[in-house]
């Protein structure tokens, strides 16, 4: 549990505003072993307009995350590509 918290802080600390930043966060979302709620928090750093009740299955591939909005009770299946 403590390791998960430090891993979360690590990704918050190295958050940058360049386009590669979304790739780092998506990689963490797709391949981490954290709980679904903690992975969703990491994904919200890259795409802030995601509702808390959205169910997103990894792997997810997003080109740009600034103009993407995922609404309440949405389901995105694995392997989704959002351009």
Secondary structure, DSSP 8 states (H G I E B T S, - for coil): -HHHHHHHHHHHHT--SSTHHHHHHHHHHHH--S-HHHHHHHHHHH-SEE-TT-EE-S-EEES--TT-EE-TT-EE-TTEEE-
